[in-house]
């Protein structure tokens, strides 16, 4: 049974570079994500507001008496959360659910910046993300130019802020290659706290990972996201970082098989797990595709008392997401190809 997600040992051994590299440059995806289900038709919303029948509302729209965001509406138009509606010049307030949060896991290569605009015209991570019909992707934290690995994006500003907020203390795990071996005194300083120009910083954990020659690998965790914090901490004890890879953000792992420059959208189940694993509670909008589950109390009540509980698997997110999504896509493709043949046989 394979380990979940990219593991630290794979990075040290070189297996990470073998599976993460690609012979051909990754072409920015052209696809547009599917429309949100929370985009009802305007005439239906007006009818539900008590202004008349749907046919009456269609006629009202056709007569130019309905405005959406100060623009004349058209019959069949769909509206979404945040749209401003006016009927005969008067505002109409309707309740529309905000869109569910969407999350993308991106395997950032070194040499890309996490910014939409750059005076130096360097490649940006945003150019490779799929386009949203509404809204925009927001990065959950940043990785500097020369840092690679897991980078999360979401269309929910609320979710992004909560995932980044220091009070939630979400762990970030990194594989770090430095020049020279850390002494026990230097390790202790990094765990107890070193003074940086913007305050004290410390690692939550620090483990040796081997290496060759003067290059030594370490696995570290940190609960903050200050600019170049990991690099500056090692520099504070006299060691330069030659390579830095983020392999985990909270419970979200860098998915195995996701090559550099590629991204994958988390499905509804993974998105909900990410929200819950961070202890964030409910985020505005219903998460699409989440499977309902029985309350914990009911599960315990129905479990036979004489049987031991099944071992709990680590609740990592993204460990098998890419494999599962590719398998589902292959299943859909094979089914669609099989349909014409079945039709001929009938």
N, C-alpha and C positions, 0 to 999 in steps of 0.2 A: 504494500500500500504506500503510495507516494506521499511525501510530506506536503502540507498545505502551503501553496504559494512559493515564492522564491525564498530560499533559505540562505543564511549567512555562509554555511559551509560551501554552497554552490558558487558563491562569489569568490571565496578564497581559492577554490580548486580550479576556477576558470570555466566551469560549466555554465555559469551565468552569461559570460561573454559569447559562448558558443550558441546558446539558444536565443539570446537577445539580439544578436546582430542579424542583419539582412543584407543580401547581396545587391538588391536593387533599392533605390531610394523610395521611401514611402510616399505615395501620392496623396495629397490632402483629400479626405473623403468628400464626395460631392452630394451625398444623400442628405435629405432633410428629414428630421425626425417627424414621426407621425403626428397628426393633429391631436390636440388634447380632447378628451371626451367632454370636458366641461365647457363646451362652446355651443350653447343652444341657439336655435334659430330665433331671430329677433321677433318675428310675428307671434311665435309661441310664447315668448316671455311677456310680450305685451298683452296677449290674451289672458295669461295666467295672472296678470296684474289687475284684471277686472275691467279692462277698457272696452271689451267687446269680444266677438268671436274671432277665430283665426282668419276667416275670410275677410272680416271687417278690417282687421289689422293689416292684412296684405294690401287692401285697397288704400288704407291710410298711408302706408309706406309708399305705394305707387303714386299717390297724390303729392308726395314730397313734404309731408307734414311731420316726418320723423327724422331727427338728426342723431347721428352717432359720432361722438367726438367732434361736434360742430360741422360734420359733413353729411350731406343728404344720404339717407340709407337706401338700400335697394332690396327688392323682394328676394327672399332666400338668404339674406345676409346672416352670418353668425356673429354673435357677440361673446365677449369673454370678460373675465374678472378685470375690473378697472375701467371698463368702457363707460363713457358718460352719454346718457340717453336723454333726449328732449322730445316731447310730443306737443305739437302746437306751440312751440316756444317755451314750454314749461319743463323743468327737470323732472325726470321720473327715476325714482330710486328702486332698484331691483337687487335681489340677493343672488349672486352667482358665486359658486365655490371657487376659491383661488386654485390655480393649477397645481397638481401634485409635484413634490420635489423630484427633480431628476439629478442623477449623479453620474459623472463620467470618471473612470480611472484612466489616466494617461501615463505611458511610460516615457518620461522625459529623457531625451539624450543630452549629453553635454553640448554646449554651444548654442542653446536656445534660451531666450529670455522670457520671463513670465510678465509680459507687458504687451498691451495692444499697440502702443506707439513707441518707437525708438528713433531718436535723431540719427543714430548710426546705421539704421536700416538692417539691423541684425535679425536673423530668423526668430520668430515668436511662436510660442506654443499654441496661440489661439488660431493660427492659420490652418492647423490640422484638425480642428474640432468640427464636428458636424454642425450645420447651421440650425438654429432654432427659428421656428415660425414667429414666435413672439419672445420678448425678453432677451437676455444674454447670459453667457456662461460667466461665472465668477470663480476665481481660483480660491481654493481652501489653503491659504498660506502661499508661500513662494519657495522656489528653489533657485539658488543663484546660477549664474551663467554656466559654471563648470560643474555643478552638481547634477546628478542624474537620478533616475528612479521614479518612485510613485508620486504622482501629483493628482489631486482630486479637483474636480470642477462640479459646480451645481448651478441650477437656474434659480435657486432659492437663496436670496440674500440673508434671510433669517437663519436658514440651516448653515450657511457658510460662516456667519458670525458666531453661532453657537459652537461649531466644530473648532473654531480658532480661539475662542475665548479662554484665557489662562485659568479661569476658575474651574473649568471642567477638567483640566489637567490631562488631556489626551496624550498618550505616549507616542513619540515619534521614534522609530528604530532605524539606525543607520549602520552601514558597513563603512568603516573608515580605514584608509591606508595612509600611514604616516611614515615619515623618514625618521628612522631610529626607533629603538625599543624604549618603552616607558619604564622608568624605575618605579619601585614600590612607593617612594615618596611622591612622585609625580601622579601616580594613580590615585593616591590618597587625596591629593590636592584637588583633582578633578571631581572626585566624589564628594568631598567636603565643601568645595566651592572655591572658585577663583574669581578675582576681581577684574571685571571688564569695564570699559569706559561708560557703559550704560547700566552698570550694576553688577551684582554678584550672580554667577551662574554655576550650575553643577549638573553632573550626569546622574540619572537615576540608577544606572548600572553601567558597568564597563567590563568587558570580557576579552581576553586575548584570543586571536584567531590564527596565529602563525604568520607565515610570510617567507619571502626569499631575500637574502642579502640585507640591505638596509631598509627594505620595505616591510613594514609590519602592519598586519590587519587587526582591527579591534571592532567589536560590536558594542555600540553604545545606545542608550535610550535617554531621551530628554522630553520634558513636558512643556517646553516653550517653543516659540517660533520666531525668536529675534533674528535680525539680519546677520547672516554668516556666523551664527552663534557657535556651531560645532567647530568650525575652522578656527575661530578666534580663541576658543577654549584651549585647543591643542597648541596654538601659537603662544598662549600665555604661559605654558610650561616648557616652551622651547622646541616644539616639534611642528614642522610644516605638513599640512595635509596634501597628499598628492592625488587622492581620489576619494570621492564621497558619494555614496549611493543610499537613497532612502528606500527601505524595503517594507516599511509598515507605517501606517498612520492610524492610531487607535487600534481598532480590531480589523481594519482594512489592510489586506496584504497586497503586495505587488503580484498580480496573477501570473502563474507560470504559463509560458507560451505567448505572452503579450510582448511583442518585439519593440525595440526602441522606435519611437515616433508613431506608435499605434495607440489607439484608445478603444475602450469598450464602455458601453453604457450599462450600469447596474440595472438589473431587473427590479420589479417592485418588491420582491422578497428581500433581496440584498439591501435595497435602499432603506426599507423598514428596519432591518437588522442594524444598519449603520446608525440610524436615529436612536434606536433603543439601546444599543450597546454603549453609546456615549452618555446614556442617562439623560437624554435631552427631552424626553416626554414627547408630546405631540407637536408637530410642526404644521403650520398652516397648509391646508390642502390635504385631500385624501390621497394616499399613496396607491397608485394603480397596481393591480395584479398581486396584491398581498393575500396570501391564503389565510383563511380564518383558522384559529386554533382554539382548542378547549381551554377554559381557565385552569390554572395550575391546581386549584383545590379539587376540581372534578377529576383530573387525571390521577391525583393521589388517592382519591376515594375509590376509584375503580381498579386500582392496582392490587393484586392479591397480596395479602400480608406475608405469606410464606415465601415469596419470591423476592430475591434481591433486585434492586433497581439496576437498570442497564447502565453501563458506563457512559458518562457524559462526554461527548466529543467537544474539543475546543471550538468555541463559537467564533471562529475566524470568518471574516467576510472576504469574498473574492477568491478564496482558495480554489474553488472549482467552478467559479462563475464562467470563465472563458470556455472551459471544456464543455460545460452544460449548454451554454448558448450556441456553440458551434455544433454540438450534437443535435440540438433542437432544429437548427437551421438546415442541417443535412436531412433530417427527418422530413421537414416541410418540403424541401426540394425533391426528395425521392418520391414523396406522395404526389406532388404536382406533376412529375414526369410520368407517374404510373396512371394517372387519370385518363389520358387519351387512349392508352392501350386497353384499359378496362371498358371504355365506351365502345371501342370497336368490337370487343368480344361479345358485348351485349347485343 
